[in-house]
Amino acid sequence: MTARQTATIVALATALWEPAGLAQHDGQDVPPPVLAPGEEVAYVCPIHSDYTSEAPGMCPRDGMALMRANPYAVRDYRLEFETVPAVVSVGEPATLRFRIFHPETGEPIRNFLTVHDKQYHLFVVSQDMAHFEHVHPEQEADGAWSIEVTLPRAGYYTVLSDFVPNGGSLQFIARTLVTAGYEGDLGADSARLTADEVSTQSIGNLTATLSYDPAPFVAGLYGHLNFHLTDRLTGRPVTDLQPYLAAFGHTLVLSEDMRDFVHSHPIDLTDVLDDDGGPRLFMLPIGVDPETLRGGPDVTFDGLMPRPGRFRAFTQFRRDDQLHTFQFTFNVVASQ
Ligand SMILES: [Cu+2]
C-alpha cells in the first residue's frame, strides 16, 4: 500500500487513556460485564468512555462494539502484580504475572477485549529508558496473565499493562519492578533525556527519518510524528513494510519521568471510519488476510503530548519478518 498512512492517536496523561488508533472489535463473544447491584447502565465505548448510548451499537469513533456498562464510572481496575521468583535477578528468566479485579465487586476479571490483535499489551522499560520491550502475556486457566522476561541489567523497570476489561474502560497501569543487586537511588537514577540532534536512525535493513509537525511539539496540541522509511543499503523508499498488530507500526511515547504515556498506532488496516461520521471505509476487503498487505514508505502517528518536557518515542516497524524498534527523543514546548 503506497498511500500515506494517517494516524490516529491518543494521548492523555496517565490516568486518562485512550488507545490511539482505531481499535477494532474482532467479533469475539464476551459475556455481560460484572456490574455492582443497582449500578446505572448504558452502552459505552470501551475505548472512548465519553461515548455512551442507550442502545447497543457501535462507537462512531473507532468502530468498537458498545458494551453494557456504567457510563459514569471510568474505573481503575485493581491490578495485582507478582514476579516468580519474587526477587528478579539480572540475566535470569523470571515470570511476570498479573491478576485483574473489578474495582467495586472485587471479582477477578477473565474476559478482555481484543485491541490491536491482543488482549493484553505489556511494556517493560528500564529506568534509563534504553531497554524497551513490548510483549504480550498469555492468559492462564485462572484468568491471570503471565509472561517470562529476562532483564538485562540491575535497576528498576516500569512495567506497563495496557488492556480493556470486558465492561470497563481502557486501562493503562504502571508498576515498578526492582531487580536484585540494585543499590541506587530511584530518583537520582531516572532517565536524563536529551533531544536528538539527528533525525535519522538505522536498525537492521531499515532507515527511519522522523519529522515533527509542528516542530517542536507543543503541549496540549495534536501533533504528528512523520516517519519516512528507506532501505538502509539502497536508500530506496520502503514499500514492503509488514503489518504489526494490525497496523503499519506502533508507537509508545514516554515522558522522561515515565509518568506520562502516549500510545499510538496508525490507522487499522481493515476497518476505518470517516472522521466526520461518514460511511465506513475499508482499506482491505473483508476476508483478505492482512498479512498480504505491504506499507511504506511514509507512516504517520499523531498524538497529544500532555505537558512540556522531554519525551521518547519507541516506534516499532516490521519488515522481512523482523521487528525494529526505533528510539527518538524530542522536546515538547509550552503553548504560548
Ligand atoms: Cu502490544
Residues whose N, C-alpha, C, O or C-beta is under 5 A from the ligand:
A	BS01	CU	H121 L122 V135
